[in-house]
Amino acid sequence: SKDLKGAMEILIEQKRQKLSTVEKLDEHMDFASQLIFAQNRGDLTAENVNQCVLEMMIAAPDTLSVTLFFMLILIAEHPTVEEEMMREIETVMGKQGLQS
C-alpha cells in the first residue's frame, strides 16, 4: 500500500511539473490536472488528490469489466443491433481480418 501511494505521489508530481512547463494549458486539462489546480487553490489537500488519482487507477479495471459484460449481454439480447454492428465493422475493415 505504501509503495502504491509512493508511486501515485511520483506520478502526480510528474504531472504537476509537466503542467508548469506547457505552453497551451487547455491541451493538457484532464481530471488529474483539475485535481492539481484544486489543490493549488486550497480546495483540496495533497492527500485528497493522491486518493482520488489512486481510486481512479484501481477502479478502472472493475468498472470496465462490468461495463463490457453488460454491453455484451445487451448485444446478445438485441440481434438486430448486433447485425448492424457487424455490417459497420465489415464496412470499415473490408477484407482485413480482425485482431485483438
C-alpha positions in Angstrom: 0.0 0.0 0.0 2.9 2.4 0.8 4.6 1.5 -2.4 1.4 2.3 -4.4 0.9 5.6 -2.6 4.5 6.5 -3.2 4.1 5.7 -6.9 1.0 7.8 -7.1 2.8 10.8 -5.5 5.6 10.5 -8.0 3.1 10.4 -10.9 1.2 13.4 -9.6 4.4 15.3 -9.1 5.5 14.5 -12.7 2.1 15.7 -13.9 2.5 18.9 -11.8 5.9 19.5 -13.4 4.5 19.0 -16.9 1.6 21.4 -16.2 4.1 24.1 -15.1 6.0 23.9 -18.4 3.3 23.6 -21.1 2.5 26.5 -23.4 -1.1 25.7 -24.0 -2.7 24.5 -20.8 -6.1 23.6 -22.4 -4.4 20.7 -24.3 -3.4 19.1 -21.0 -6.5 19.6 -18.9 -7.8 16.3 -17.7 -9.2 15.1 -14.3 -5.8 14.8 -12.7 -5.0 18.4 -13.8 -8.2 19.7 -12.4 -7.4 18.0 -9.1 -3.9 19.6 -9.0 -5.3 23.0 -9.7 -7.9 22.5 -6.9 -5.1 21.7 -4.6 -3.2 24.8 -5.7 -6.3 26.9 -4.9 -6.6 25.3 -1.5 -9.8 23.4 -2.3 -8.1 20.0 -1.8 -5.2 18.7 0.2 -2.3 16.7 -1.4 -3.8 13.6 0.3 -7.2 14.3 -1.4 -5.5 14.5 -4.8 -3.4 11.3 -4.2 -6.5 9.4 -3.0 -8.6 10.5 -6.0 -6.0 9.5 -8.5 -5.4 6.2 -6.7 -9.1 5.4 -6.7 -9.3 6.2 -10.5 -6.4 3.8 -11.2 -7.8 1.0 -9.0 -11.4 1.3 -10.0 -10.9 1.4 -13.8 -10.4 -2.4 -14.4 -13.5 -3.3 -12.3 -15.8 -0.8 -13.9 -14.5 -1.6 -17.3 -15.1 -5.3 -17.0 -18.7 -4.8 -15.6 -19.5 -2.3 -18.4 -18.1 -4.7 -21.1 -20.0 -7.6 -19.7 -23.3 -5.6 -19.6 -22.7 -4.4 -23.2 -22.2 -7.9 -24.4 -25.4 -9.1 -22.7 -27.3 -6.2 -24.3 -25.9 -7.0 -27.8 -26.8 -10.7 -27.3 -30.4 -9.7 -26.4 -30.7 -7.5 -29.5 -29.7 -9.4 -32.6 -30.6 -6.6 -35.0 -28.2 -4.3 -33.2 -25.5 -7.0 -33.5 -26.1 -7.3 -37.2 -25.8 -3.5 -37.7 -22.5 -3.6 -35.7 -21.2 -6.4 -37.8 -22.1 -4.5 -41.0 -20.3 -1.4 -39.8 -17.2 -3.4 -38.9 -17.2 -5.0 -42.3 -17.6 -1.6 -44.0 -14.7 -0.1 -42.1 -12.4 -3.2 -42.1 -13.2 -4.5 -45.6 -11.5 -7.8 -46.2 -9.0 -7.3 -43.4 -9.2 -9.8 -40.5 -10.0 -8.5 -37.1 -7.2 -8.7 -34.5 -7.2 -8.0 -30.8 
